[in-house]
Amino acid sequence: MAIKRVGVIGFPVEHSLSPIMHNAAFAALDMRDWQYDAMSIPPDILRLGLREPKNHGYIGINVTVPHKEAIMEYVRPDEKARAIGAVNTVDFRNNVGTNTDADGLINDLRANQVAIRGQRVLVLGAGGAARAAVYGLLREGASVVIVNRTKSRADKLVAQLRASARVKGAAVMTLDQAADWGMSLIVNCTSVGL
């Protein structure tokens, strides 16, 4: 029986609970021929580092901090990934990258009966996860404010989403400005707590 291998790449990635979670799911579903691994790939060798899972027969990978945006250069991003500007899942069988973060957030909010349409949402961060969160929230009719340590990065996120996804309703504020905005939901997309 050949092992079907999948995994997660990031840097650092040793803290990730994904291998425990996925391997437990494989065991519970009697998928004994599946294995999920974590692979630490420094940003400066991302292109070279991607060869390792490909050369070892991995079917696909999940992508986490800090590679969600940079990996787009090395895969064929699908329409959703292009609109978001970040990839979190790569299928090596066709080298296509997609993004499931936006759908995951929206589905989780719905499952927990959190209203989205018409709500004011504060998103902390401006990286790959924030891109997906802002995209998903705007598509569902929320107004979004982004607060990030680097304002220029948040401004770039808003400009790119307006151009690529044709979504409106996002703004960039300082934390002090956002505190007076009256938000109904805060989404933390920073690496704090990983």
Residue pairs with C-beta under 8 A, 6 or more apart in sequence:
1 32
1 33
2 33
3 33
3 34
3 35
4 33
4 34
4 35
4 59
5 34
5 35
5 36
5 37
5 53
5 56
5 57
5 58
5 59
6 22
6 34
6 35
6 36
6 37
6 58
6 59
6 60
6 61
6 62
7 18
7 19
7 36
7 37
7 38
7 39
7 53
7 58
7 61
7 62
8 16
8 18
8 19
8 36
8 37
8 38
8 39
8 61
8 62
8 63
8 64
9 38
9 39
9 40
9 41
9 49
9 50
9 53
9 61
9 62
9 63
9 64
9 67
10 16
10 38
10 40
10 41
10 63
10 64
10 65
10 66
10 67
11 40
11 41
11 42
11 43
11 65
11 66
11 67
12 40
13 38
13 39
13 40
13 41
13 64
14 38
14 40
15 194
16 38
16 64
18 36
18 38
18 62
19 36
19 37
19 38
22 36
23 35
23 36
25 31
26 32
26 34
26 35
26 36
39 49
39 52
39 53
39 61
41 49
41 50
41 52
41 67
42 49
43 66
43 67
43 70
46 67
46 70
46 71
46 74
47 73
47 74
50 71
50 74
53 61
53 92
54 92
58 92
59 91
59 92
59 93
60 89
60 90
60 91
60 92
60 93
61 89
61 90
61 92
62 88
62 89
63 71
63 87
63 88
63 89
63 90
63 97
63 128
64 88
65 127
65 128
65 129
65 191
65 194
66 127
67 128
68 86
68 87
68 88
68 127
68 128
68 129
68 131
69 85
69 86
69 127
69 128
69 131
71 87
71 90
71 97
72 81
72 82
72 85
72 86
72 87
72 97
75 87
75 90
75 95
75 96
75 97
76 94
76 95
76 96
76 97
77 87
77 96
77 97
77 98
78 96
78 97
78 98
80 98
80 99
80 102
81 87
81 97
81 98
81 99
82 164
83 135
83 161
83 164
83 165
84 99
84 101
84 102
84 131
84 132
84 135
84 161
84 164
84 165
85 128
85 131
85 157
85 160
85 161
85 164
86 99
86 101
86 127
86 128
86 129
86 131
86 132
87 97
87 98
87 99
87 128
88 98
88 99
88 100
88 101
88 128
88 132
89 97
89 98
89 99
89 100
90 96
90 97
90 98
91 97
91 98
99 132
101 128
101 129
101 132
101 133
101 136
102 132
102 133
102 135
102 136
102 139
103 136
105 132
105 133
105 136
105 137
105 187
106 116
106 136
106 137
106 139
106 140
109 116
109 185
110 116
114 185
115 184
116 137
116 140
116 141
116 142
117 140
117 141
117 142
118 141
118 142
118 143
119 142
119 143
119 184
119 185
120 142
120 143
120 145
120 181
120 182
120 183
120 184
120 185
121 137
121 142
121 143
121 144
121 145
121 183
121 184
121 185
121 186
121 187
122 144
122 145
122 147
122 178
122 181
122 183
122 185
122 186
122 187
123 130
123 133
123 134
123 137
123 144
123 145
123 146
123 147
123 186
123 187
123 189
124 130
124 147
124 148
124 186
124 187
124 188
124 189
124 190
125 146
125 148
125 188
125 189
125 190
125 191
126 146
126 148
126 150
126 153
126 154
126 156
126 157
126 189
127 189
127 190
127 191
129 189
130 146
130 148
130 157
130 189
131 157
131 160
131 161
133 187
133 189
134 144
134 146
134 157
134 158
134 161
134 170
135 161
135 165
135 167
137 144
137 187
138 144
138 161
138 165
138 167
138 168
138 169
138 170
139 165
139 167
142 169
142 185
143 169
143 170
144 169
144 170
144 171
145 170
145 171
145 172
145 173
145 178
145 181
145 183
146 154
146 157
146 158
146 170
146 171
146 172
146 173
147 154
147 172
147 173
147 174
147 175
147 178
148 154
148 157
148 172
151 172
151 174
154 172
155 172
157 170
158 170
158 171
158 172
161 167
161 170
162 168
162 170
173 181
